[in-house]
Amino acid sequence: MNPEMFREYDIRGIAGKDMNDDDVMLIGKGVGTFLREHGRSRLTVGRDCRLLEILTDTGKTISQLLSGLPETYSTPEIRVDCPDDKKFLVVEKATEFFRERFPIIDIDGVRILFDDGWGLIRASNTQPALVLRFEAMSEPRLSEIRHLVESALEDIEKT
């Protein structure tokens, strides 16, 4: 096993090069045990160079791959001040509010799903703030979704 693959916050190794199947299994068991002992249940696994792999596998350019996708409109991250001791409770209340009215995804906040877009509310991991994002199929609809979610959030924060 290549000891240089262990970083301060992650493990960056290539299976078959830096580690063999047994190493991968041991690392997975160790991480799983650590997470379980600390009351955690989620782990993010990523890999670099996915775009290069897709381009190589398909033989297409980025423009060709994106040509069939519809145009969408989105906001950048919008940060709304919210004290650290309240932000997770606000997200929890927002999740329940929107769950009663729309389809949602409640992983790392709440993503409110519409036929033609979505809105997201989540607690910032680094600041006393909520992070909002919006996307829709048209600019007017983007404004409507944003207004709907932000208005509901204002009411939720008051309670």
URWO-V715308 format. One record per pair of residues at least 12 apart in sequence whose ideal C-beta (glycine too) atoms are under 7 Angstrom apart, sorted by sequence separation. I is the first residue (numbers start at 1). J is the second residue. D is the distance in Angstrom with one decimal. If there is no record, write none. Layout:
{{I,J,D} {I,J,D}}
This chain:
{{31,43,6.4} {98,110,5.8} {102,114,6.9} {109,121,5.4} {120,132,6.4} {134,146,4.7} {5,18,4.8} {109,122,2.6} {120,133,4.4} {98,112,4.8} {108,122,5.5} {109,123,6.7} {95,110,4.2} {119,134,5.0} {2,18,3.9} {11,27,6.4} {94,110,5.5} {1,18,6.8} {2,19,7.0} {117,134,7.0} {118,135,5.7} {1,19,5.0} {91,109,5.5} {117,135,5.3} {91,110,6.5} {117,136,3.1} {116,136,5.8} {117,137,6.2} {116,137,4.4} {1,23,4.8} {117,141,5.8} {116,141,5.5} {117,142,6.6} {119,145,5.2} {94,121,5.1} {119,146,6.8} {117,145,5.1} {121,149,6.8} {91,121,5.9} {119,149,3.9} {91,122,6.3} {114,145,6.1} {91,123,5.1} {121,153,6.4} {88,123,5.2} {87,123,4.2} {112,149,6.3} {91,130,7.0} {90,130,6.5} {87,128,6.7} {87,130,5.8} {84,128,4.6} {79,124,6.8} {83,128,5.2} {82,128,6.2} {81,128,6.6} {82,129,5.7} {79,127,6.9} {81,129,5.7} {82,130,4.8} {80,129,6.1} {79,129,4.5} {80,130,4.5} {79,131,6.0} {80,132,6.3} {77,131,5.4} {78,132,4.2} {97,152,6.1} {77,133,6.0} {75,133,6.0} {74,133,7.0} {75,134,4.7} {94,153,6.1} {97,156,6.0} {74,134,6.5} {74,135,4.1} {73,135,6.9} {94,156,5.4} {72,135,5.5} {73,136,5.7} {93,156,4.9} {72,136,6.9} {72,137,6.1} {73,138,6.5} {73,139,5.0} {90,156,6.1} {93,159,6.9} {70,137,6.6} {90,157,5.8} {73,142,4.6} {75,146,6.7}}
